[in-house]
Amino acid sequence: LLQINDVYEITAVGGGKEGGMARVATVRKQLLAQNPNTFTLLAGDLVSPSALGTAKIDGERLDGKQMIAVLNALGLNYCTFGNHEFDLKEQPFLQRLSESRFTWFSSNAFDRNKKSFPNVPEHVIFTVTNASQQQARIGLLAVTLTKNAPEYVKFADPLETAKAKAAALRGQVDILIALTHLTLDEDIQLAQAVPEIDLILGGHEHENVQLWRGADFTPIFKADANARSVYIHDLSFDTETRRVQIQTRLQPINQTIPEDVEVNQVVQQWLEKGFGAFRQMGFDPAKVVTTSNVALDGREASVRNRATQLTNIIVASFLVVAPKAELALFNAGSIRIDDELPPGNITEYDVIRVLPFGGAIAQVEMKGTLLRRVLEQGQANKGSGGYLQTANVSWSEATNTWLINGATLDGRRNYQVAISDFLLTGKEQGLDFLNRQNAELRVVNDNASEIRRALINQLQKTFGK
């Protein structure tokens, strides 16, 4: 079994040194040459978030179309949903399913009528045969965490679903595998609660993990995001003892692995289509903006809970383009890279990866009472995209108050605030009151800068041109 998970980029990352679906294709072909009973599985998160997926071609966003095409060329066999699959609106989501030549399956994610999505079974059973014509039946169940549920998706509880599905499948299969997109804690609970599962292949964490948990020491594996690594699992089934043995190795995907020519051609075709769309928007995707000497952390688990050097650079850029602003704020959910930019060259495409939806930076005058309410809700949104990243804002534990530039927030006065224009729509979680119609807010400048342009300039100011 060749395992990948959380793959958003069709090209190599880390300045071209790590990952790349064409390199994964090479590994897959090597494994197939050694053993025709080789299967490639992806444990969710592939069509979003993706910078290339935001490119508009013929008026429509790609929305993961490029990833499906590359995975078709690679020869992916089985895949389940990650929470980010449901970032897509319903029609693009269904279109991506229809374009896939591999099998999507899910045991706990259904359509609005609680029925399986088209051609998405609740489980998979396939049979492998060795040279002596002995056979083993492999069962796959799949569960996804329930944190992202648009109106067209209905979830069943992952743990209870897995228990029921494992009980139903165990007598039909010789080896039972769970393909999951859960938090690590949830995967551990699964291993402890469902001993019938022989192997858990997971995603979501973005960093390689290997654990053995539960009474049977069920193995749990997660590879690195964007195919910086893959897991290779060799399963041996004894037809007499009915026991399975699993040998696993983590394979880094780097420059030592050549790119598969055929898959790379597909990658380059889609890359050029997307880059062409970005060039029409005035960006030069391949242009090096700066060279950083540190890693810039844009992972969801980080930016939705605390400030990082990347978020600090972004909010600093707000204050530069709106020099009269006393503070700045934006929603962490606008950062979609869900990854780190390693030390080295940062291109304009990397900036698009960080802030794929773009938008304007506005300057507003905001009453202190409204600002306090906004900051409180931003803190209440911790852990979600509505968590607010800020500049010149702090919280005093000693006085239990907000501080603006070190001074206690005064509800009676007005503040000049640099803010992302999305926040002025009232569409962020719990911030519906923050909109242009609010009597305690006045827009001073609707468009101080495009947010990605501001970030490019601030990166150069921080690390040099």
N, C-alpha and C positions, 0 to 999 in steps of 0.2 A: 504494500500500500504506500503510495506517495501522497503525503499530506501537505496541503497549503491552507492558509487562512488569512483573512483580512488583507486582501490584495486589491489596491486601488489604482496602482500604476502599472501600465503595460510595459514601460521601459525600466531600465535600471535606475536605482536611486543612489544617494550618497555620492554624487558626482560621477555616476556611471560605474562605481566600484562594486555595488551590491545589488542583488536582486535582478529582475528582468525576466519576463515570461519566456523569452527566447532561450535563455539559459536553463530555465526549468524544463523546457521542452527537450533540451539535450539530455538532461538527467533522466527524464521519462523514457526516451528512446533507448538509453543505455540499460535501464532496468528491464524494459521489454525484451531486449536482446538476450538478457540473462534468464528471464522467466516470463513466458507469455501470459501467465496468470498475474499480471501487474495491473493495478487499478489506481486511478488518480482521483482524490477526493478533496473538496474545498469546503471548509467549515464556516462559511458565511462571510458576508461583507465583501462585495465585489463591484456592484454597480454604483455605489455611492459610499462615502464622499469621494469625488474625483474632480480634479481641476479640469482635465480634458473633457469630462462629461458635461461641463457647463458650456462648452463651445457650441455655438449655434451654426448649423449647416442647413441651408435652405429654410431658414426661419425656425428650425426646431433644435432644441438641445439634444446632444448625444445621449445624455442620461444613461451612460453605461453601455451603449450600443457597441462602442469600441472594445470593451472588455469581453462582451459575449463573443464577438467575432474572433478575438485572439484566443479565448479559451476553447472555442470550437476548433480552431486550427491546432491548438496544443494537443487536444484529445482528452480533455477532462471527461471523466465518467459520471461522477456523482457530486451533487452540491446541495447544501441546504441554505436557508435564509439566515442572514445576519440581521441585526436590528436596522442597519443602514439601508438594506434593500427597500425598506418601507419609507425612506426619504422621498422616493419617487412618487409622483402622482399615479393614480390608478391606471390610466391608459398606457403611459410609458412602461410601467411595471409589467403589465400584461403583455405588452409588445416584446419586452426583453425575454419573458418566458417563452414566447412563441418562436423567437429567433434562436433559442438554445438547442444545440444538437446533443447536449448532455442531459442527464436526468436530474431535475430538481425534485426533492422530496422533503416533506415535513410532517411530523406527527402532531404538531400543536399549533400551526399557523394556518388559518382558513380565511375564506372570503367573508363578506358581510353577512352572508346567509349561513355561516358556519359549515360550509362545504369546502372540499379541497379546491384549490385553484386549478385551472385547466392543465391536464397532463402532469399534475404534481401528486404522486401517490403519498400515502401516509407512511409507508415503509418500503424497503426494497429487499428482495431475496434473489440471490444469484448463485449459481453452482459453478465450482471450479473442478477441473479434471486433471489428474497428473498423467505421466507417461504410461502408467500401469492401468489407466482407466478407472482408478479409484476417485471418488468424488467427495467434496465437502460443500455443504450448504452455508452460505454467508448471509446473515441478516443484518440489515442496517435500519436503525431508527434515528430520528432527528428531532431535536428540540431547540427552540430559540427563546432567549429572554424576552420579556414583554414590555420593555421600556419605551418602545416606539410603536405606537398603535394608531395609525390614521383611521379614518372612518371606514375604509374598505377592508380592514383587517380585523379578525377576531382571533384571540389567543385562548388556548386551553392552558391550564397550569402545567409548566414544563415537567416538574417532578412527578406529579400524579399521572400525567400522560405517559411518561417513560416507564413508570411502574406497570401500568396497564398494558402498554405495548410490549414490554419485555416478557410479561407473563403470557401473552398471547403468542409471541414468536418463539419462545424458548424451545418448545417441542417440535418446531418446524425447521430449526436451523442447528448447525453444529457450532458455529461461531457467531456471537452477537456483538455488534459494534454500535456504539452511539456516536453519531456525528452531531456535535453540539455547538451552539453559539451562546454560551452562558458566561456569567462571571466565574472566576476560579472557585469562589466559595460555593456557588451553585453546582459546579462540576464535582466538588468534593462531596456535597450532600448527595448527589446522584450516585457516586461510587459507593457511599455508605448505605444508601437506601435500596439500591437495586443490584444485588450481588450477581444476578443473572448476566449482567453486562460483562463481557470479557475485556473490552478496550474502549476508552473514551478519547475521541479525537476532537479537540475543541478549538475555538477561536475566541476573539474579543479582547484578549489582554495585550496583544501586539508584541509581546516578548516571549521567547521560548521558555517553556515550562515542562518539567516532567516530575510527576508525583505518583505515589502509589498509596491509595486510600481504601478504607473499607475493610470488612472482615476478610475478604479474599485478596486484598492488596491489588485492587483494580488499577491498572495504569492509566494515567491522564497525561496527554501530550498536547501542547500548543506550540506552533512554530512562530517565528518572527514575522511581523507584518511586512507587506510588500515583497514577499518572497526573499527577504534577506537570508532566510534559511528555510529548508524543508525538512520534514521528518520522513524517514524511510523505515517502514515497519515490515519485517519478514515474519510471516505467520506460518507455523508448521503444525499441521493437524494429524494426530495419530488415529487412524481409522479403527484400530483395535481398542486402545485405551480411551478413546474419545476425548483426549486431552489436547489442548492447544498450547504451543510455546511461542513466545513473542520476543524477537530480537529487534532492537531499535537503534538507529543512529541518527544524529542530527547532522544534516549536510548543509554547510554554509554555501550560499549561492554568490559567487564572486567572479573576479576576472580570470580565475584559473579554469573556469568552465566556458567553453566556446558557445556562441549563440547558434541556435538552430536556424539554418538559412531560410527555410520556408516560413516558420513562425515569425522570424524577424522581418520578413517582407510584409507580412500582415501588420505587424507593429508599426513599421515605418509608414505604411499607407495611411493608417489612422492617425498617427502622430502628425503627419503633414496636413491632413484634413483639419485637425484641431488647431494646429499652429497657424494655418492659413486664416482660420476664423478669428484667432486672437490678433493676427497682424491687421486684419480689417478693423479691429477695435483700437488700433494704435499701439499695440504692444509688440515687442521683439522678444519672443519667448526664449530664444537661445542666448540672448545678451547677458553677460555677467554683470550683475549690479555691484557686487562687492565680494570680498573674501573675509569670512568671519573666522575668528580663532576659538570660538566656543560653539557648543551645540545649542540650538534654539528649540526649546520644547513647546510644541504645539499640540501635544496629546490631549485628548478630551479629558482624561482623568486628572490632568494637571490644570489646564486652563479653565475648566469649569468648577474649580475648587480653590484656586489660589493664583497669585501673580507669578509669571515666569519672565525670564529676560525677553522672550519674544513679545509677550503682552505689554511689558514695560516700554519696549521700543515702539509698539503700535500706538499706545496712548500718548507717548511723547510726541509722535508725529502729529497728533491732533492739536497739541498746544502750539506747535510750530506754524501750522497753517491757519490757526485762529489765535493770533498772538494776544488778543485782548481777553481770552478765556482764562478764568481762574482755576478751572478744573476740567477734566475730560472723562468721558465714560462711553463704553460700548459693550454690547452683549457678547459674551464668550462664544456663543453659538455661531457667530459669524466666522470664527476660525474653524476651518473644515479639514485641515491637513491630517489631523489625528495621528501625528507622527512627529519625529524630530528632524530638524535640518542639521546634519552633522557639520562639524567644522570644515571649512573649505569654501569653494565658490558658491555663491547664491545667484541664481539667474532670475530673470523676470518671470519665467514659468514657475519657479519656486514661490515667488510672491503670489502668483495666481493660485497656486496650490494652497497657500495659507488662507487667502481671502478670495475664494472663487466667485462669490456673488457680488463682489465689488460694492458700489454704493458711494454716496457722498458723505463728507463730513460737514455738519452744519454747526453754526454758532447760535445759541439761544440765550435769552435772558429768562431765568427761572426763579420764582419766589422760593425763599428758603424752606417754607412749609412743604412745598411740592418736592424740592430736592431731598428733604429728609425722607419723605414717603418713598421716593424712587430708590434711594440708597437702602432703605430697610427691605424693600421688596427684592432688590438685587441680592441682598444677603440671604433672604428667604429662598431664593432660587439656587442656592449653592448646590452643585452637583448636576445642574442642568444647563442648557444653552442660555437661559435667562440670567445666569449669574453675571454680574457686572464687573468688568475690569475697569479700573479707575486710575487717574493721575491726580496728585495733590489732595487725595482723600484718605483719611485714616480713621480708626476707631479708638477711642480712649477708654481702656478698661477702668482706669482710675475714676473718671467722671461719668462713665456710661453715656458718652456723647460722641457724635461725629465731629471730626475736625476737618476744616478746609484750609489748606496751607498752614496747618498748626493752630488755627483759631477755631473756637467752638462755633459750630454751624448756628447761624442766627435766622430763625424762622421769619423774622420781620423784614429782612433785606432781600434784595435781588442779587443773583449770582450769574456771571457770564460763564456759560458751559459749552464746551466743544463736545459734540455728540454725533453718533452715527445716525444717518437719516432713517434707517430702519426703525430705530427706537421711537421715532416720532410718529410711527404708524399706529401705535397702540396694540401691535400684534404679538408683542413678546409676552411670555408667561407672567401673569399677574400684573402687567404694566399697561393694561388697556386704558387707564386714565392718563397715561403719558402720550398725548397727541396734540396736534396743532390747534385743536379747538379748546384746549384747556385754558381757562382765563388766567391762570398763574404762569403762563409761558408765552413768550414772544420770540418769534424767529427773527434773528438779526441778519444772518447770512445763510441762505439756503444751501449753498454749495461752495464752501471754502476750499475744497479739494476733493478729487476722487480718492478714495481711501487707499487704493493700491499704489497710486502715484505718491501719495504722502509717505507710505511705508518704504517705497524705493528710496526716496530722498533721505529718510531717517536712517535707513540701513547704511547708506553711504556716509552720512554724518557720524554714525557710530563706529563703523569699521574702516572707513576710507573708500575712495572710488577705485 
